[in-house]
Amino acid sequence: MFVLSMIVYGVAFDFFNISGSLFVDNSTEPALRSSAQGLFMLMTNGVGATVGTLAPQAIVNAYTHPQTVGSDTLTVGDWQSCWFIFAGYAFVVGVLFCYYLPSKEKVNCLLINGIESMSKVQLIYEGISQIVGGPELGLLVLSDLTHTRQIAIVCDKRMEVELSLRTGEKPVTERLLPEVLCSVNPLMTSEHYEILFNSIIDGQYKALLVNKDDLTLTPIRASDAVLLAHVAKLNIFMEEHLFKRQSVDSSTSQNKMALPLNALSFEMLHHALEKAIEDENYELASMLRDEMKNRAKEP
């Protein structure tokens, strides 16, 4: 009986931790997942484990007592009441769990409510700038409505070409895929959709295509989000705290701009480190090396 109970406990423990971690991972934004997982472990293996140890022991002590039989000391008493209390507690927790566990739709509603209540900065697309680090990379420059602060999103050469086609004097793009998809979906307008940048992880901005009607959030690559917003005339927003942290003063130069280190991919950091060492800019090289080390330590 003891061995069987340990088997059941082991299986239940594994399923609980795995399913709980998956639920937390799927129900939180990328920027909050580490904190959410930490809170989950604190409440289960910290607070939960402490209460789960002390409370049952108090119940056992209340319904049983030690009794010496020969040379052995046994715990005897009303064990049946103890097990009924434990079973009743498990039943109540199971019912509450089924009742209060939010569905996927409720989770999306919570995320949308959080997005609607957060402070956001509206951005506008300014153009493409160059990046020090190779001809195959460019920067999509976005600024606030006052044109005083701006951010840059790294893009590849293909995206530069796509946007250049649509910003020329006589753009001919009616038959290109983004325009065709927008034409077959007449709801793809600023009345129904918007773009939101809500985090940056490992040098990559995380963007969401927000459907205002059915409250769905669709992850989309940052540069593709800018292209879609340009084609469909969607509004672009960035979480205010993120914008304040990542934005720089608008430069008078239209070709170059400053770029925070955390907006660079690992490959770009490596290339910039080599160039800084080649130029004997050891202060910059030290900053780049520290950023690479910090990312290597992250799980």
Phi and psi in degrees as a GROMACS rama.xvg file:
@    title "Ramachandran Plot"
@    xaxis  label "Phi"
@    yaxis  label "Psi"
@TYPE xy
-63.3191  -45.6924  PHE-2
-61.8052  -42.3691  VAL-3
-62.4902  -41.3385  LEU-4
-64.7786  -37.02  SER-5
-66.8015  -36.3908  MET-6
-64.587  -46.5305  ILE-7
-62.9187  -42.0997  VAL-8
-62.5635  -43.4505  TYR-9
-62.7933  -44.1039  GLY-10
-64.8081  -45.492  VAL-11
-63.4124  -40.2702  ALA-12
-62.9729  -45.2599  PHE-13
-63.9396  -46.4851  ASP-14
-63.377  -39.1598  PHE-15
-63.7431  -48.1071  PHE-16
-67.2028  -42.3681  ASN-17
-67.1433  -48.9206  ILE-18
-65.5157  -37.8595  SER-19
-64.6128  -43.0579  GLY-20
-64.284  -40.134  SER-21
-65.0642  -41.3087  LEU-22
-63.5275  -45.4898  PHE-23
-61.8385  -41.5759  VAL-24
-63.8568  -38.7499  ASP-25
-82.9243  -13.3253  ASN-26
-105.877  1.71719  SER-27
-125.749  158.481  THR-28
-72.9905  152.398  GLU-29
-53.5458  -37.9988  PRO-30
-70.122  -18.317  ALA-31
-108.132  -2.30383  LEU-32
-63.9533  -41.9156  ARG-33
-62.4526  -44.6437  SER-34
-64.9495  -39.8313  SER-35
-66.2952  -41.1094  ALA-36
-65.5736  -37.4583  GLN-37
-64.3233  -41.7718  GLY-38
-64.8994  -39.3193  LEU-39
-60.5767  -46.1493  PHE-40
-67.8723  -35.9585  MET-41
-63.5304  -43.7683  LEU-42
-73.031  -31.1312  MET-43
-89.306  -58.4225  THR-44
-87.4675  -5.74944  ASN-45
-105.664  -82.8196  GLY-46
-63.0407  -46.8046  VAL-47
-61.4333  -43.5045  GLY-48
-66.3522  -37.3315  ALA-49
-66.5047  -49.6167  THR-50
-64.3371  -39.3462  VAL-51
-67.2452  -18.915  GLY-52
-89.2453  -45.6522  THR-53
-75.2804  -42.8655  LEU-54
-64.6886  -49.3751  ALA-55
-61.5029  -35.6625  PRO-56
-64.8582  -36.6891  GLN-57
-65.2136  -37.9285  ALA-58
-67.0599  -44.4375  ILE-59
-61.7739  -42.7559  VAL-60
-63.5193  -30.9898  ASN-61
-75.4537  -27.9002  ALA-62
-109.324  -4.61587  TYR-63
-132.7  171.284  THR-64
-153.651  152.53  HIS-65
-74.7592  142.764  PRO-66
-139.282  131.965  GLN-67
-88.9646  124.88  THR-68
-123.117  104.34  VAL-69
66.6176  -123.963  GLY-70
-94.9671  -0.0273585  SER-71
-105.496  149.623  ASP-72
-112.495  117.551  THR-73
-110.948  151.534  LEU-74
-97.8428  113.372  THR-75
-123.878  162.837  VAL-76
144.987  -153.432  GLY-77
-87.659  72.3874  ASP-78
-66.0117  -29.5242  TRP-79
-61.0415  -42.245  GLN-80
-64.2751  -38.2638  SER-81
-59.2539  -48.9602  CYS-82
-66.0862  -35.3209  TRP-83
-65.0777  -38.136  PHE-84
-64.4986  -45.2475  ILE-85
-62.5166  -42.8328  PHE-86
-65.7749  -40.829  ALA-87
-64.6851  -39.5786  GLY-88
-62.0965  -44.6279  TYR-89
-62.9929  -37.8456  ALA-90
-65.774  -45.4663  PHE-91
-62.6311  -43.5847  VAL-92
-62.2584  -40.1904  VAL-93
-62.7419  -42.1571  GLY-94
-65.5625  -45.872  VAL-95
-63.3739  -36.9777  LEU-96
-61.9396  -47.0082  PHE-97
-65.0825  -33.6113  CYS-98
-77.609  -41.9487  TYR-99
-94.9023  -13.0334  TYR-100
-62.5542  118.728  LEU-101
-72.5469  140.805  PRO-102
-75.1623  173.354  SER-103
-61.4719  -36.9021  LYS-104
-64.8801  -40.6558  GLU-105
-66.9048  -37.9482  LYS-106
-62.7305  -43.3355  VAL-107
-62.3905  -38.4765  ASN-108
-63.6484  -41.7889  CYS-109
-62.5848  -41.362  LEU-110
-64.8568  -41.9213  LEU-111
-64.9849  -43.6569  ILE-112
-60.2835  -38.5141  ASN-113
-65.5361  -39.3633  GLY-114
-66.4932  -41.4415  ILE-115
-67.894  -31.6426  GLU-116
-87.5496  -15.0729  SER-117
-73.718  154.763  MET-118
-79.421  126.899  SER-119
-125.542  152.32  LYS-120
-114.417  125.654  VAL-121
-78.8833  136.228  GLN-122
-117.341  155.611  LEU-123
-129.568  146.436  ILE-124
-78.061  126.075  TYR-125
-99.8834  -36.3299  GLU-126
153.054  -166.516  GLY-127
-112.706  133.161  ILE-128
-116.756  167.699  SER-129
-90.0274  160.258  GLN-130
-126.654  138.855  ILE-131
-77.3365  112.12  VAL-132
150.993  2.91681  GLY-133
139.396  149.744  GLY-134
-74.2939  -12.0975  PRO-135
-87.8133  0.232525  GLU-136
-123.895  146.421  LEU-137
-139.966  176.899  GLY-138
-123.837  127.804  LEU-139
-89.0992  116.713  LEU-140
-95.5974  124.819  VAL-141
-121.344  138.421  LEU-142
-127.18  163.499  SER-143
-75.5151  176.373  ASP-144
-67.7671  -21.4703  LEU-145
-89.6879  -5.32275  THR-146
61.3046  29.4567  HIS-147
-102.332  -26.1284  THR-148
-129.206  149.894  ARG-149
-148.422  157.732  GLN-150
-126.299  166.001  ILE-151
-131.762  136.144  ALA-152
-115.414  125.547  ILE-153
-69.104  136.599  VAL-154
-137.353  162.885  CYS-155
-91.743  178.155  ASP-156
-64.0032  -35.6731  LYS-157
-61.4166  -42.4298  ARG-158
-67.6553  -35.0268  MET-159
-58.9942  -43.0333  GLU-160
-65.3592  -43.8851  VAL-161
-58.471  -45.8381  GLU-162
-73.5531  -33.7785  LEU-163
-64.0346  -35.3245  SER-164
-61.4196  -28.8474  LEU-165
-99.6817  -1.88139  ARG-166
-115.479  7.13122  THR-167
-75.6447  178.588  GLY-168
-67.4902  -38.9035  GLU-169
-130.085  76.7193  LYS-170
-67.5017  132.2  PRO-171
-119.524  89.1701  VAL-172
-131.074  12.4918  THR-173
-59.281  -30.4198  GLU-174
-99.6636  3.82465  ARG-175
-78.0995  155.207  LEU-176
-56.4482  -49.6981  LEU-177
-57.4876  -42.5939  PRO-178
-66.3582  -39.884  GLU-179
-63.7193  -44.5884  VAL-180
-63.285  -38.3539  LEU-181
-68.8263  -33.4297  CYS-182
-70.807  -33.329  SER-183
-82.5728  -10.7675  VAL-184
-121.103  85.1461  ASN-185
-64.8658  -12.4436  PRO-186
-81.6125  -6.16037  LEU-187
-76.9542  72.8374  MET-188
-134.202  169.597  THR-189
-65.9587  -16.6962  SER-190
-71.4036  -28.2271  GLU-191
-113.281  -22.2568  HIS-192
-133.919  157.083  TYR-193
-152.505  162.443  GLU-194
-105.559  135.629  ILE-195
-131.376  125.333  LEU-196
-97.2124  119.743  PHE-197
-121.584  -5.5029  ASN-198
-166.721  170.448  SER-199
-139.469  127.032  ILE-200
-133.454  125.978  ILE-201
51.9141  43.9331  ASP-202
79.1193  5.31337  GLY-203
-117.941  122.443  GLN-204
-68.7314  138.749  TYR-205
-101.768  123.314  LYS-206
-117.331  150.341  ALA-207
-127.726  137.263  LEU-208
-92.216  110.49  LEU-209
-96.2782  120.418  VAL-210
-90.5929  114.153  ASN-211
-73.6973  -16.5617  LYS-212
-87.4126  -53.6223  ASP-213
-105.089  9.88459  ASP-214
61.6847  35.9604  LEU-215
-100.131  146.977  THR-216
-118.995  121.672  LEU-217
-115.424  114.612  THR-218
-62.5852  141.795  PRO-219
-147.005  145.309  ILE-220
-60.9808  141.737  ARG-221
-57.089  -48.5506  ALA-222
-66.557  -35.6546  SER-223
-65.7257  -34.4061  ASP-224
-63.505  -40.767  ALA-225
-65.2326  -42.0268  VAL-226
-62.8927  -45.4661  LEU-227
-62.0275  -42.3914  LEU-228
-62.4203  -37.6478  ALA-229
-67.962  -40.5937  HIS-230
-72.9353  -46.5041  VAL-231
-92.7076  2.68466  ALA-232
59.5235  44.1524  LYS-233
-88.672  151.804  LEU-234
-78.4204  141.376  ASN-235
-111.701  131.014  ILE-236
-127.629  154.461  PHE-237
-134.084  139.862  MET-238
-55.0653  133.395  GLU-239
-59.8851  -43.775  GLU-240
-62.4119  -40.8463  HIS-241
-64.0669  -41.2476  LEU-242
-65.0137  -42.6737  PHE-243
-63.4917  -35.0786  LYS-244
-75.9059  -34.6786  ARG-245
-99.6107  -20.9045  GLN-246
-78.6465  157.664  SER-247
-129.283  164.54  VAL-248
-62.957  140.626  ASP-249
-63.6741  130.751  SER-250
-93.8945  152.516  SER-251
-71.8493  -20.8673  THR-252
-79.4476  134.316  SER-253
-92.587  -5.02043  GLN-254
-105.803  -25.5807  ASN-255
-134.927  153.598  LYS-256
-154.978  159.803  MET-257
-72.3005  152.37  ALA-258
-140.904  121.841  LEU-259
-59.7591  149.704  PRO-260
-62.3899  -35.1043  LEU-261
-74.7363  -1.95803  ASN-262
-95.1771  3.63716  ALA-263
-101.489  140.627  LEU-264
-72.1906  166.88  SER-265
-62.4848  -38.7707  PHE-266
-63.1548  -40.8597  GLU-267
-68.2021  -37.3299  MET-268
-62.0055  -42.024  LEU-269
-63.4484  -43.7748  HIS-270
-64.7386  -42.305  HIS-271
-66.1914  -34.0611  ALA-272
-64.1479  -44.5223  LEU-273
-61.5018  -40.2694  GLU-274
-69.2742  -38.1212  LYS-275
-64.2187  -40.108  ALA-276
-66.7197  -40.8554  ILE-277
-62.1503  -37.6388  GLU-278
-85.7766  2.41983  ASP-279
59.9877  32.0349  GLU-280
-95.33  79.4144  ASN-281
-73.8042  -25.817  TYR-282
-65.3623  -46.5798  GLU-283
-64.4712  -40.185  LEU-284
-61.0286  -38.0678  ALA-285
-65.3765  -41.5798  SER-286
-64.6283  -41.9541  MET-287
-65.1629  -41.5047  LEU-288
-64.3889  -40.4453  ARG-289
-63.9126  -40.1921  ASP-290
-63.4749  -41.2395  GLU-291
-65.9142  -39.3497  MET-292
-65.8018  -40.5463  LYS-293
-62.9768  -40.5067  ASN-294
-68.922  -34.2972  ARG-295
-67.1331  -27.4963  ALA-296
-78.3127  -23.3488  LYS-297
-70.1029  142.604  GLU-298
